[in-house]
Amino acid sequence: MDNSKRIEQMQQLLTTAFNPSQLEVIDDSHKHVGHAGARDGKGHFTVIIQSEALTGKRMVQQHRAIYQALGEMMETDIHALAIKVL
């Protein structure tokens, strides 16, 4: 799967899970060419999200919720994920 399709799928999953007021998924894969995950065809991404569903949770809880929302993609399509919760 190419990264533009991955981004669309990630946006859809995160929107369904969190109904965010702001969401941006950025492809950082070009910065990691040659790294282990990149060689395996997985992508490097940054998620910037603002959602009432994440407000008041500790950072580890926010990250776990995002990982859970992305589900199987964390195993099959995403090598690295940077998360910024606004």
N, C-alpha and C positions, 0 to 999 in steps of 0.2 A: 504494500500500500504506500502511495506517495504521501509526503508530509502534508500537502494541502488537504487531502482526504482525512488524514489523521487529525488535523486541526479542526476540521468540520465536525468530526465525530466527537472529539473532546469537548468542543463548544456545546454540542447537543446534549451530551451526558451531564455536563456541569450545569447547563441551563435547566434541565429537567430536575436535577437534584437540589439546586439552590435558588432558582429564580433570581439570579443576580441583577443588581441595578447597574453593575459594570462588570464586564468580562473581556479579557484580552488573552489570547493564546499566541505566543510568539515562538517561531521556529528558530532555535539556536543551533541547529545541527551543523551549519556551515562552520561554526567555531570549533567543532570537535571532530573534524575529518581525520580519520586514522586512529581514533580512540576505539577501544574495545567495542562499545555499544554501537558506534557508527559502522564498524566493520560488519556487525551482525545485522545491519539494516534497520536498527531501531533509531528513534529520534531523540534529540535533546530539546526540551521545551521549557518556556517560562509561562506560568499562569498568573495573571493579575486579576483578582476578583474582589468584588464588594457585594456582600449579601447579608441580610438580616439573619439568615440561618446560621451564619458563622460568627456573628457578633456575640461577644461575651464568652466565647470558648477560648481555652488556652491554645497556644500555637500548635502543640502536638495534637490536640483534638481537631483543630481545623485541618491540619495536614492529613490526618487519618481519614477524616470525612471526605476529603478530596480524592485521596487514593481509592477509597471505597467506591466513590461515584464513578471513577474511571475504570474500576473493575479490572477485567482481563487485559485491557490495554496496557496496564502497568507491567504485565508479564510479556506481552507479545509485541508492543509497538513503542513503548517508552523506555529508553535507557536511563535518562536523567530528567528530573522535573524540579525546577525552581518555582517556589510558590510565594506570592506576595498577596496577603489579605489586607485590603484597605479598610 
